[in-house]
């Protein structure tokens, strides 16, 4: 059947097919997708199954608007027609008119209504005590539905409940013929017997006046060939997906409860990626690439290969970045700051005791030669993974959140951060001093300042360099080129990030400066670690 046909035309073709056709129950978008993927040409939106997935009884406890909302998800997820089990039409002729209108709006193929009273009760619950609708009133409901439809192929199936209610064949035929004359597009004859005798008697007497639909839930052992010979038009497998789902969920739930582990069931159930596939996750990713233009996602590369020998025994079993500061590892604090800014592409270049870095949400690359190489070698280890928008920083930094925010919002191909206050300079380590084109004039907002060089001599320095750089797409090209050139130098493995900055400047590349005034620390000693504990109380 061509999927270019409307869903209403597809359903009508199924009803009028010269061969026996089949449709399968579904109760939500996921099960509807599975039915279509299996190969069925149509879907039965079972009232029992829809009620069950809402967790309510099949007594019109789920409102018709809730049913229609679920049908919309099912229709959107599939290309094949849906025949709704519309119970009694959810009210009188007026409700029926509105129902048809809403179903057509959602491209539902048709609706089946049964000749019982609203609110209905499932046919297999004391069916013989359930009164049937007045024939004339039910015919009026069919006429109202047919005259309300705007799509000539929309189908209304009349479900005859005479056998369920304990009536004989003559009553069933009388009702079916009346519904035929009222404009029904097909007749569904229902039976609760475990043998198909009533159904076959009806089919013989009916003689194909209209397409005949059956639901062999109770007489399921009957060979399908029997129904072909009886010239049945359509078989509905009415509630088997919801029943299968229930038994599987019960078994799995009990196994997990009893054994307090997933190991017994994980290999038996669908992987999460199968849910993603059925949901169409791959299509969304493709659509995002086509339609969703957004800024390149910022990447962060944290250089964290050093031990931090100045910290004595504290780093015997872990690198400096894993030292606790205020009860949380230093690297964890950095990761949290970036995630607060919705930066999730976090890459850490480790070295010493790399195996002890166990922070979730990061990718770890190891510089195996960390003992004999410098920062540029660590950076080069991550070069193949550079994004077009990235931040490079030392892993032993603590800083206030606004510094990162201002860095992200500062325009320029290459940007660095300089502290013009130069307070709290550690007694350990060798500070890096920044020499800039202009001093920090705190009366100006975001002045245009370039970095001239980085040096260890503080004389006439504009401030202290933080060890933090940001590159946009063009800046990243300069970074790649600089690294490739510097790798040719005999002393490359001893070079640090300041050497990279100075090389870029000497090559005529501008490095813009973001001035700050304190509010950061680098951790090089026990004294720094003590200060860090106080610093974190005011940082978040």
Residue pairs with C-beta under 8 A, 6 or more apart in sequence:
1 10
1 13
1 14
1 41
3 79
3 80
5 13
6 107
6 151
6 153
7 75
7 79
7 80
7 81
7 82
7 107
7 108
7 109
8 81
8 104
8 107
8 109
8 110
8 151
8 153
8 154
8 155
9 153
10 41
10 42
10 80
10 81
10 109
11 42
11 81
11 83
11 109
11 110
11 153
11 155
12 109
12 110
12 153
12 155
12 185
14 21
14 23
14 41
14 42
14 81
14 233
14 234
15 21
15 155
15 185
15 186
15 211
15 213
15 233
15 234
16 211
16 233
17 233
19 228
20 224
20 227
20 228
20 232
20 233
20 234
20 235
21 41
21 42
21 233
21 234
21 235
22 40
22 41
22 234
22 235
22 236
22 237
23 40
23 41
23 42
23 43
23 44
23 83
23 234
23 235
23 236
23 237
24 35
24 38
24 40
24 42
24 43
24 44
24 237
24 240
24 241
25 31
25 35
25 43
25 44
25 45
25 46
25 49
25 236
25 237
25 238
25 239
25 240
25 241
25 242
26 32
26 34
26 35
26 43
26 44
26 45
26 46
26 49
26 74
26 82
26 241
27 45
27 46
27 49
27 50
27 52
27 53
27 70
27 241
27 242
28 53
28 70
28 73
28 74
29 73
29 74
29 76
29 77
30 77
30 275
30 278
30 279
31 241
31 242
31 245
32 43
32 73
32 74
32 75
32 77
32 78
32 82
33 77
33 78
33 278
34 241
34 278
35 43
35 78
35 80
35 241
36 43
36 78
36 79
36 80
40 80
41 80
41 81
42 80
42 81
42 82
42 83
42 109
43 74
43 78
43 80
43 81
43 82
43 83
44 82
44 83
44 85
44 236
44 237
44 238
45 67
45 70
45 71
45 74
45 82
45 83
45 84
45 85
45 108
46 85
46 238
46 239
46 242
47 58
47 67
47 85
47 86
47 87
47 122
48 58
48 85
48 122
48 238
48 239
48 242
49 238
49 239
49 241
49 242
50 62
50 67
50 70
50 85
51 57
51 58
51 59
51 61
51 62
52 58
52 242
52 246
53 70
53 242
54 61
54 62
54 66
56 62
58 120
58 121
58 122
59 119
59 120
59 121
59 122
60 87
60 88
60 90
60 118
60 119
60 120
64 90
64 91
64 95
64 99
67 84
68 99
68 102
68 103
68 106
71 82
71 84
71 103
71 106
71 108
72 106
74 82
75 82
75 106
75 107
75 108
81 108
81 109
81 110
82 108
82 109
83 108
83 109
83 110
83 111
83 112
83 155
83 157
83 236
84 103
84 108
84 110
84 111
84 112
85 112
85 238
86 99
86 111
86 112
86 113
87 113
87 114
87 118
87 120
88 113
88 114
88 115
88 116
88 117
88 118
88 119
88 120
88 133
89 95
89 96
89 99
89 111
89 113
89 118
89 141
89 145
90 96
90 99
90 118
91 118
92 118
92 137
92 141
93 140
93 141
93 143
93 144
94 144
96 113
96 141
96 144
96 145
96 148
97 144
97 145
97 147
97 148
99 111
99 145
100 111
100 145
100 148
100 149
100 154
100 156
101 148
103 110
103 111
103 154
104 149
104 150
104 151
104 154
109 154
109 155
110 154
110 155
110 156
110 157
110 185
111 145
111 155
111 156
111 157
112 156
112 157
112 158
112 159
112 188
112 213
113 138
113 141
113 142
113 145
113 156
113 157
113 158
113 159
114 120
114 123
114 159
114 160
114 161
114 188
114 190
115 132
115 133
115 135
115 138
115 158
115 159
115 160
115 161
115 162
115 175
115 179
116 130
116 131
116 132
116 133
116 161
116 165
117 130
117 131
117 132
117 133
120 130
121 130
123 130
123 161
123 164
123 190
123 192
124 192
124 218
127 161
127 164
127 165
127 166
127 192
128 164
128 165
128 166
130 161
130 164
130 165
131 165
132 161
132 162
132 165
132 167
132 175
135 174
135 175
135 178
138 158
138 175
138 178
138 179
138 182
139 178
139 179
139 181
139 182
140 182
142 156
142 158
142 179
142 182
142 183
142 184
143 182
143 183
145 156
146 156
146 182
146 183
149 156
155 185
155 186
156 183
156 184
156 185
157 184
157 185
157 186
157 187
157 188
157 213
158 176
158 179
158 180
158 182
158 184
158 186
158 187
158 188
159 187
159 188
159 189
159 190
160 172
160 175
160 176
160 179
160 187
160 188
160 189
160 190
161 190
162 168
162 171
162 172
162 175
163 172
163 189
163 190
163 191
163 192
163 193
163 198
163 202
164 190
164 191
164 192
169 198
169 201
169 202
169 205
172 189
172 198
172 202
173 202
173 205
173 206
176 187
176 189
176 202
176 206
176 209
176 210
177 209
179 187
180 187
180 209
180 210
184 210
185 210
185 211
186 210
186 211
186 212
186 213
186 233
186 234
187 206
187 210
187 211
187 212
187 213
188 212
188 213
188 214
188 215
188 236
189 198
189 199
189 202
189 203
189 206
189 212
189 213
189 214
190 214
190 215
191 198
191 199
191 218
191 219
192 218
193 218
193 219
194 218
194 219
194 221
195 219
195 222
196 216
196 219
196 222
196 226
196 227
199 214
199 216
199 219
199 230
200 226
200 230
202 212
203 212
203 230
203 231
203 232
204 230
206 212
208 231
211 233
211 234
212 231
212 232
212 233
212 234
213 232
213 233
213 234
213 235
213 236
214 227
214 232
214 234
214 235
214 236
215 235
215 236
215 238
216 222
216 227
216 235
217 238
217 239
224 235
227 235
252 265
252 268
252 269
255 264
255 265
256 262
256 265
276 282
295 389
296 387
296 388
296 389
296 473
297 343
297 344
297 345
297 387
297 389
298 343
298 345
298 387
298 389
298 390
298 391
298 408
299 343
299 345
299 346
299 347
299 385
299 386
299 387
299 389
299 390
299 391
300 338
300 343
300 345
300 346
300 347
300 390
300 391
300 392
300 393
301 347
301 348
301 349
301 379
301 382
301 386
301 390
301 391
301 392
301 393
302 321
302 331
302 334
302 346
302 347
302 348
302 349
302 393
302 394
302 395
303 349
303 375
303 378
303 379
303 392
303 393
303 394
303 395
303 497
304 319
304 320
304 321
304 331
304 348
304 349
304 350
304 351
304 357
304 394
304 395
304 396
305 319
305 349
305 350
305 351
305 352
305 367
305 370
305 378
306 319
306 320
306 351
306 352
306 370
306 396
307 315
307 319
307 320
307 352
307 353
308 314
308 315
308 319
308 320
308 323
308 396
308 523
308 524
309 315
310 428
310 429
310 524
310 525
310 526
311 320
311 323
311 523
311 525
311 526
311 529
312 526
314 323
314 526
314 529
315 323
315 352
315 353
317 353
317 356
318 353
318 356
319 350
319 351
319 352
319 353
319 354
319 356
319 357
320 330
320 395
320 396
320 523
321 329
321 330
321 331
321 334
321 348
321 357
321 395
321 396
322 329
322 330
322 331
322 353
322 356
322 357
323 329
323 330
323 523
323 529
324 330
325 333
325 398
325 523
325 529
325 532
325 533
325 536
326 333
326 532
326 533
326 536
326 537
328 336
328 536
329 359
330 395
330 396
330 398
330 523
330 532
331 348
331 357
331 359
331 362
331 395
332 359
333 398
333 536
334 393
334 395
334 397
335 346
335 359
335 361
335 362
337 399
337 401
337 404
338 344
338 346
338 404
339 361
340 401
341 404
341 405
341 408
343 391
344 361
345 387
346 361
346 362
346 363
347 362
347 363
347 364
347 365
347 382
347 385
348 357
348 359
348 362
348 363
348 364
348 365
348 395
349 365
349 366
349 367
349 378
349 379
349 381
349 382
350 357
350 364
350 365
350 366
350 367
350 370
351 366
351 367
351 368
351 370
351 371
351 378
352 370
352 371
354 364
354 366
357 364
363 385
365 381
365 382
365 385
366 381
367 373
367 377
367 378
367 381
369 377
369 493
370 378
372 493
373 493
373 494
374 493
374 494
374 495
374 496
375 495
375 496
375 497
376 483
376 486
376 492
376 493
376 495
376 496
376 497
376 499
376 500
377 492
377 493
377 495
379 392
379 483
379 497
379 500
380 483
380 487
383 480
383 483
386 476
386 479
386 480
387 476
388 472
388 473
388 476
389 471
389 472
389 473
389 476
390 470
390 471
390 476
391 407
391 468
391 469
391 470
391 471
392 468
392 469
392 470
392 471
392 497
393 466
393 467
393 468
393 469
394 467
394 468
394 497
394 522
396 522
396 523
396 524
397 466
397 467
397 468
397 520
397 521
397 522
397 523
398 520
398 521
398 522
398 523
398 532
398 535
398 536
398 539
399 466
399 468
399 519
399 520
399 521
399 539
400 519
400 520
400 539
401 539
401 540
402 519
403 417
403 516
403 519
403 520
406 514
406 516
407 415
407 417
407 468
407 470
407 514
408 470
410 446
410 470
410 512
410 514
411 512
412 470
412 472
412 475
412 510
412 512
413 471
413 472
413 474
413 475
413 478
413 509
413 510
413 512
414 469
414 470
414 471
414 472
414 475
414 478
414 479
414 504
414 509
414 510
414 511
414 512
415 469
415 470
415 511
415 512
415 513
415 514
416 434
416 451
416 465
416 466
416 468
416 469
416 470
416 501
416 511
416 512
416 513
416 514
417 465
417 466
417 468
417 513
417 514
417 516
418 434
418 436
418 440
418 451
418 462
418 463
418 464
418 465
418 466
418 513
418 514
418 515
418 516
419 463
419 464
419 465
419 466
419 515
419 516
419 517
419 518
419 520
420 439
420 440
420 442
420 462
420 463
420 515
420 516
420 517
421 463
421 516
421 517
421 518
422 433
422 458
422 461
422 463
422 464
423 518
424 518
424 521
424 531
425 431
425 464
426 522
426 524
426 525
426 527
426 528
427 525
427 527
428 524
428 525
428 527
428 528
429 522
429 524
429 525
430 456
431 456
431 458
431 464
432 454
432 455
432 456
432 464
432 465
432 467
432 498
433 454
433 455
433 456
433 457
433 458
433 461
433 462
433 463
433 464
433 465
434 451
434 453
434 454
434 461
434 462
434 463
434 464
434 465
434 513
435 451
435 452
435 453
435 454
435 455
435 460
435 461
435 462
436 449
436 450
436 451
436 452
436 462
436 463
436 513
437 449
437 450
437 451
437 452
437 513
438 447
438 448
438 449
438 462
439 462
440 449
440 462
440 463
440 515
440 517
441 447
442 515
442 517
446 514
447 515
448 512
449 512
449 513
449 515
450 510
450 511
450 512
450 513
451 501
451 505
451 511
451 512
451 513
452 505
453 501
453 502
453 505
454 465
454 498
454 501
454 502
455 461
455 498
462 513
463 515
465 498
466 516
466 520
466 522
467 497
467 522
469 497
469 501
469 511
471 478
471 479
478 504
478 507
478 509
479 500
479 504
482 500
482 503
482 504
482 507
482 509
483 500
485 503
486 492
486 495
486 499
486 500
486 503
489 495
501 511
504 511
505 511
521 528
521 531
521 532
521 535
522 528
523 529
523 532
